[in-house]
Structure formats: C-alpha cells, structure tokens
C-alpha cells in the first residue's frame, strides 16, 4: 500500500529551465505522490500483475512524461545483476558483535532472516573513512557493493543517505528516521510503550514524575519523550518543561542534591531513557545510592528500554523490552522487498511492558 503523501499536479514540469541532469525516480515519485518503489514497479517489467491501481499507474506515467524521465540503461543493467548480498553498516566506532552490546540482538534477527531469504551479509565496519561519524560525499560509497544496505545507529550522515535515496539505492535504517523523505525504516513503538509505563506509575498512585534523557534530538529519544508526556496528560498529571530533564553529562548533573530537591517538591517517580551507553540509568542509580535512598521505598524508578547487560544482576527495572531480534528481521524483510522493487510497509513493532521491581506506591508522606 502506498503511503499517503501530499500530491503535486503531474501536468506541470517542476524542473528548472535549462536543466542538464537526468531526472531521477525520486523526483517522479514526489511529483506523482507515491513511493519510489511504486515508481520502480510501474516503470519496469515487474509492473505487470503488481497490486497497483490504474489511477496510480497513470499518475506515475504522467509524472515521468512531464519530467522527461528516461530509464538509465546502465542503472538497469546494474539492478539486474544482483548478487544476493545485503550490507549491514553500523555508525558505532566498532561493529557491535559482542553479545553484551545492545545491537547484538538486532544482528541475530538480521542474520536469521537474511539466511531464510537466501541472502549473504556484508558487514561494513568503522575501520575506514566510512565508519562512525562518516561524512563527505563518498563516506558510504563502499556499501554499494551490496544489493542494498541496512544501517544502524542513533546518529547518521543524513546528507549522504539522502544522496543514496535519490540515486534509488535500496537502504533501510533500523530505527525511525522520518526526517529524511524517502528513507525506509523500521522501528519500535516507543511512544505507546512509554505511555504505558507512565500509566503504570500513575496507577500505583504517583502524581509527579520526571523524565531524564540525554541532550540530543535522536528520534528514539524524541519518541520516548512524546510518549511520556502523552502519558502524563492522559492521567491528568502535571507535564510541561518541568517534567523533562535533559543532560549532556548525566554522571555530573544527576547529583544526590538534585535528586533530593525533586523529592522535596513532590516528585516520587523518575523515568530514564535507554541509550547505547546506559549513561542516564547508571547516573540515576548512582545518585539514589549516594543519597542514601532506597528504591522503591523512598522513590520509584522506571527505564524506557532495557538495562545495560553488565547490570543484569541488579533489580530488574520497571519499563519495557525492545524487540530487537524481531526488529532486525523486519528490517531485512523490508530491505529485501526494496531490492526486488516490491511495495513494502514501514512497520512499528510493539514493545512488551515489563513490571520490574523498581516501582511501587509513593511514600506515605507524599
């Protein structure tokens, strides 16, 4: 099914006069108001028998004629010469193959699904200029050795990904990246999961809660904050800026003194986001311990995600579990569909609520 988009009128050529570059499928897709995969289907032999309506087919053909689109013969030959290789690229400094790394379950799902579909994997690491913090027009060129590529990581070079999307190279980001039009992604439903955690705390009697998150704008963090605030609103609890604390240095900012100030004004529940390093959760646990407080006797804690593997021996936090293995498999299914030029959705995978043992009723004096 095509995703609804704002449609342009295909009868008018939006290309600037005197244009010398070849129109791309991405431009045809924007003009027709459909996905690039739909354009690929309509303009290729695979269009016959595909689940594409006559009206959609007509819009695509009209847009292609309006733009003067002509298929690139070289690109067609390259597309036909697939070698059943899928790339996997991580924007971390070292490719996460350690079983205790939070990305490892993703890779388990990727490997299993790729094998089931007859693909081999090519792992692109950060050992050259295309690694963590990749930048520049050729930073990700190597991934074109594969038929398509799966990307992992909170912070990605969007300019280079945008260029690859415009070129029609099949790629999928594991994690929401809807700030880049045309980039396919799969992600966890952090909004609903975070809302459910707040509802659990409110049901236990908490009337003031604070979300502690890292000071960046990664989509995963934004989704968790939205779900947290939505949950407060749904439960009639105070929200607004005072309910969210952003920190670039959790170990320095989350002091016992700050924690006690929150408790003094009636905050009884503290919610942390999960990140690759687990820095916020670690700092929150350290502050509780340094303040001589006990959880959940003096305050309740919740974690929007899973605790770092090295803290597995600690009490299991209230929160939710991210279905990492399922997400990895879903990303491969989506990438395989794009490589084949087929229509594919961009699913949000539900997270499972985890009761844990770090939350309870608020202290009686509150």
N, C-alpha and C positions, 0 to 999 in steps of 0.2 A: 504494500500500500504506500502510495506517495505521501510524504509529509506535507501538510498544508503550508503553503507559503504565499506571500504577497505576490500576486501575478502582475506582470507587465503586459502591455498590449504588443503582441508579436508583429503587428503590421508596421511598426516603426523601427528603423535601424538605429540603435543607440550608439553604434561605433562612431568615433570621430572621423571627420573627413580627412582623406589623405592617409588613412591607416595603412601601414605596411605589414604588420604582424598578422599571422594566421589566427582567425577566431578559434577559440577553444570550446570544448564541450561544456566546460563550466559556465561559459557565457550563454550558450544555448539553453542550459538548464535554468539559469537565472531569468532569462527572457521568457521562457515557457512556463515558469513557475513550477518546475518539477525537480526531482533529484537528478544528479549526474548519472547515476546508474540507470535511470529510466531513459535518458538520452542515449546512453550507450546501447541499450537494448533496441530502441527504435531505429537507430542508425546502423545497426549491424544485422547480420543474417539471423541472429538469435531472436529478433523481434517476432518472428512468426510463431504463433502458438503461445506467446507470453501473455500474462494476465494484465494487459494494458488496454484501456478503453480506446475506442476510435477517436473520441474527443481529445484524449491526451496525446495520442499518436499525431493527430492533426496539428495540435499546438506545437509539438516538438518540430515537426517538419516545417511549419510556417516560420518558427523562430530560426531554424537552420538556414532557410532560404533568405530570410530577412538579413541575417548576419553575413551571408555569403560563405557559410561553413562548408568546407570540403575536407573529408577524412584524410588524415596524414597517412600515406601508404607505408612509410617507414614505421610509424607507430602501430599500424595494423599488423605488420609482419612481426613486430616485437611482441604484441599482445598474443598473437597466435603461437609464438614459440615459448610457451610456458614450460617450466621445468619442475613444477610441483615443489617449489621451495617457498617457505614463508619466513620472513625475517622477524626477529624479536630484538628490539632496541630499548635499552634502559637509560634514563637520564640520571642515574646514580653514578658515583665515581667508580665503583667496581660492580660488575654484573652480579646481582644477588642470587648466588647459588647456595649459600649457607642455609641449612634447614631452619635456623633460628631467625632468618631475615623475614620481614613481613611480606616481601614479594614472593617468597618461595612457593607458597600455596597457589599463587596465580600461575606460576610456571608449571606446576604439576597439572593444572587444568589445561593449560596451553598444550603441553606435550601430549597428553592423553587424547585430546580432541583432534590435534593435528595428525597423530598416528591413525586414528579411526577414519580420517578422511583421506588418507594416502599422501599426506604432505610430510616432507622433511623440514627441519628447522635450521635456520642460520642465525646464530647468536652474535649480535654486534655489540661489542663491549666498549668501555671508555678508554681503551688503551691507545687511541689515536685522536686526531683532531675532532672527531665526531662524537666524543664521549660526553661526560657530564658538562653542562654549561655550553654545549655546542652552539656556535654562532657562525655567521657568514654564509654566503650563497652556496657553498659546497660542503657544508658541515655534515650533511646527511646523505651525500651522493652515494656512498657505498651501499646503502640499503636497496638501491635499485637493482642490485644483483639478484634479488629475490623477486617473486611474482607480486608480492605485496608485503607490507610490514606492519607489525604490531608494536606500539610504543607504550612504555610505562614510565611514570614519574610525575611528580606534582608540578615541576617547572620545566616547560619545553620551549624550544625556539620556535615561536609561532610564525615568524616571518618565513622560515624555511619550510615548515609544514604547510603554510598557505601556498607556497610556490609548488609544492608537490601535489596538493589537492587540485590546483589549477591545471597542472600537467596531466591530470587524470590517473596518477599513480595510486593504486589501491592501498589505503592505510587506515588503521583503526587505532584510536587511543583508548587505553584501558583506564577509564575514569572520565568523568564529564568534562567536555571541552567545548561547550556550545558558544563560546565567544568567537570561534573561528568557523565562519559559514562554510558548509560543505564537508567539514571534517567528521567522519563517522566515529562513534564512540559507544562503549558500553559502561555502565556504572552501577553502583549500589544506590538504593533509595535511602540516602542519609536523612532526607527531610522527614519522611514518615517515621523512620526509626528513632530519630532524635525527639520527635514529638511524643512518641510512645514512652520514652524514658521520663520526660517531664510529667506526663500523665501519671506514671507510676509514683513519682515523688510526691505529686500533689495528692494522690490517693492515700499516701501514708500520712498526710497532714502538714506537709511543708508549705509555707506561704511565701517564702522568699528564697530564690535560688540565683546563683551567679554562674555564667558560663566563662571558663578560662580557656583562651585559644591563642595560637601563635599569631603574630602580627604580619600576616601576609594575606593575599587575596586568592589563594588556590581555591578552585571550585569546590573541592571536598570540604574545606573549612567553611566556605560561604553556605553550602547546603546544610551543614550541621547547625550553623547559627540560625538560619532561617527556620529549621525545624524546632530548635529550642525556643525561639521567640514565638512561633506559632503555638507551641505547646503552652507557654505561659498565658498567652491571650485566650486560648480555648478554656483554660482552667480558671480564668479570672485573676491571675497573679500579676504583680507589677513587672513590666518589661522595660523597654526603652534602653538608652545607652548605659544606664547604671547597672543593667543586668548582664552586661558583657564586658569582660576584661581582656584586652589584647596585650600581649607581651612579646617582645623580641628576645628577651633574656629571662626565661621562666625561673631559672635557678637563683637569679639575683632579685627578681621582682616579687616572687611569692615568698615573703618572709613571714615568720610567726606573728610579727606585729600587724602586718596587713590582714592576716587571717583573723586575728582577734578583733580588729576594727570591723570587719564584716560581721562577725558574730555579735558584736555589741549593737549593731543596727538591725538585728533580726534575721540575718541570712543564716539558714540552717542546712542548706544543701548546696554542694559545689560540684559542678559538672565540667569535666575536662574533655578536650578533643584528642583523638588518637592521631599521631603523626608517625612518620618513618622512624624518628628517634625516640618517641615517647617522652619528650622533654617536659611537657606540661604535666603529665601524670606523675612522673618522677618527682618534679618540683613540688607538686601538691602533697604527695605522700610525705616528702621530707619536711615540709612546713608543718603538717599536722603532728608529726613526731617531735619536731623541735619545740613546738608549742606545748607539748605535754598533754595533747588531746587524744581521745580515743574514738575510733570510728566503729560502729555507728552510735555509740553512746552520746558523744558530745556534738556530733555533726554527721551528715550523710554525704557520701561521695558517689559519683557516677562517672563512667567513662564511655564516651561516644565512639565505640570501637572495642578492640581487644587490647589487653595489656601487653607490654613487651615480653617476648619469650623468656628473658632472663629473670622476670618477676613472676614466673609461673608458680613459685612456691608461696607467694603472698596470697591473702584472701582474694577470692575472685570478685572483681568489681561488678556492681550493677551497671548494665549498659546493653550493648548489642554486639552480636558477632557478624563480621563481614564475610559473606560467602565467597571467599577469594578463589577457591578452586572452580566454582560454578561461573564466576566472572571470567576467568581465564578461558574456559571452554566456550562461553558465549562470544567472547572477542574473536576466537578462531572461527566460529561459525559465521560471524558477520564478515570477517576478512575473506573467508573462502567464497562467500556469496559475491562480494565486490570483485574479486579476481575473476569469477565466472561471468561477471556482468549481469548478475541477477538482482532483483529487488530484495531489500533486506531492511528490517526494522532496527531500531537502536534501543534495546531493552534496558529498563531499570530493574535490577534484581533486588528482591526484598531481603532485608537483614532480619535475623532472628533475635528477639528480645531475650536478654539474659538477666534473671533476677539478681544473681550475685548475693554477696553478704556484706556489702559496704554501705547499705542504706537501710534505714528503719524509720521509726517515728521520730519527730523532732524532740529535743529535750523538753521536759515539762515546764521549765522556766521560760520557754519561748511561747 
